[in-house]
Amino acid sequence: MYSIADLVITQLRPLAHHKGLQLNNSVPRDQPLVIADEGRLQQILGTLIGNALKFTQKGSIEVGSRVLKGHFKGSDALEIFVIDTGAGISADQLVLISEPFEQNKACDERDYGETGLSLAVTRKLVELHGGTLGIESTIGFGSRFAFTLALAQNDSSLPSLPSLPSLPSAPVAAVSRFELAPNSSAVRTSEIVLASVPRAGHHTILVVDDEPINLQLLYSQLRVEGFSVVKAHGGEEALNLLAEGLLPDAIILDVIMPKINGYEVTQQIRSLYTSRIPIILLTAKAREEDLVEGLAKGANDYLTKPFKKSELIARLRTHLTLSKFDAAARRFVPFTFLELLGKKSLIDVALGESVRKEMSVLFADIRSFTALSEKLGPQRTFTTINRYLSLIQPAVHAHQGFINQIYGDGIMALFVGNPGDAVAASVAMHEALSVFNEGQMRTDNPPFKIGIGINTGPVMLGTLGDTERMCCGVIADTVNIASRIEGMTKMYGSAVLIGETTQQRLSLQDQSTLREVDRVILKGKVEPTSIYEVIDADSSPLRAAKLETLAVFATGLELYRTAHFRDAAQHFAACIQADHSDKAATIYFERCTDYAESIPPNFDGINRLDDK
């Protein structure tokens, strides 16, 4: 019993040292052997010491033992006790926490965590050993928790037990943490020491519990199975670790904890993070309504205490496997697409399901991609394209969009809500392209040029195909128009063009960097529509020139449409003088020069693209 107590005390002594408490092992080294499960005995003793540490603010905690003669129907027993100098427990509270497997509502979970439940579990474990658990307490002086275990009937015939080894030590890494000091807005820095161990299978598990011994037991069990483990002493610490960038492969989460319980932690994780990290709840609350509440908050599984280690590991591995399949599916079908269909999982989607939404559709296409791919060859083509997409996709996601389809040399992205998000994403994509091209030039590879077209309107999203092969598709005239607008970027040498419906839905601030370049009738259409350039997407010199001549170009365009070609030519010439690479100004200057000599019949200033 001395070795067992020494092992548990060694694990918890850092917590006692942090609070300035003495934690002493007074178990005699020559005590007779007891009949007990070693792991459960550590859990029993750890819970009692852990509770004493939690509610003792100064003084000491002592672990001791004594032999009780004739305790078990004439047989001797060993009493193991934990004495603290804490505040003590009132008679009313003693009654509450003594009720087996009940959490009385009068005992505030947010102040006392799972103390009552953990003691109920501890008492049950003692009873399963054939012993009893008793509590004595005096307000202002402290508490005494004691349990009994049967002595081995003939310990002289049993081999002497070897000294129990300490847990294997591991290298540690200090992780800086910033948090608010209590009752203050000042920020203080603390350090959390995390075990730095090899990650078998690259799986990191976040274990959350306010009971130190529960944390240590789970830590040890998971480490033995080859997992890397990060411990959080409560819900707040767990959320802070996630906010600081920790991305575990799964979370094992206690339910009853002070300040913020496991249900609330689960709900916050699901609302704050799109990543569907598997969450397994652990608690002694075994009612059906508790299980239903946990799953409703977003947990994947629920285990009641006491549980078998083998069951926890089996469930954990199952959820890790399912998580991998889910992550793989999300690479092929955007989760946002499923949300728009009102589905939480890919397995819930049936063939032919559809929804109608107002969206902005963005098409982006790489110029002269076929010629580029022939120069690069197959392997370099895929490597280069994937590097390009790895820079482009974050620009889309950062502006509330998602890429629905990748065509090799092009992408189609969708934006729900504000069309300004699509416009901002197009500018960010060109900025990312500049970074990509810098890398291309450093490796003597040809730079990429892209054109982007955006249109806003109603679209239909749904599943297409048959029962053997389905895909997520978007069908609408809005999509076709966006594609044709993107094609017009080649004509005008524009980085980004948007349609009139997008322009009309933009705020006045967003419209300040737009330049109307044409009024066209698209193929298959009857009514004309205006097309606008997004000047912010141009390179710095050209952007500056276009902004400087914005009013000059607009006046020239109005003169052109009213057939005042000579005056219009002078305005476009001024734009060209500001920057010779202004292709739209060059096109209109050439047209005005030609039309001044011979005006086309039925000229109305509208460009008809139905036959182009």
Beta strands, then each sheet from edge to edge (+ up, - down):
strand 1: 22-25
strand 2: 60-72
strand 3: 75-84
strand 4: 133-138
strand 5: 142-150
strand 6: 172-180
strand 7: 187-195
strand 8: 204-208
strand 9: 228-232
strand 10: 250-254
strand 11: 279-283
strand 12: 301-304
strand 13: 354-366
strand 14: 401-406
strand 15: 410-416
strand 16: 450-465
strand 17: 470-475
strand 18: 496-499
strand 19: 514-521
strand 20: 529-534
strand 21: 607-608
sheet 1: 1+ 2+ 3- 5+ 4-
sheet 2: 6+ 7-
sheet 3: 9+ 8+ 10+ 11+ 12+
sheet 4: 14+ 15- 13+ 16- 17+
sheet 5: 14+ 15- 13+ 16- 18- 20+ 19- 21-
end
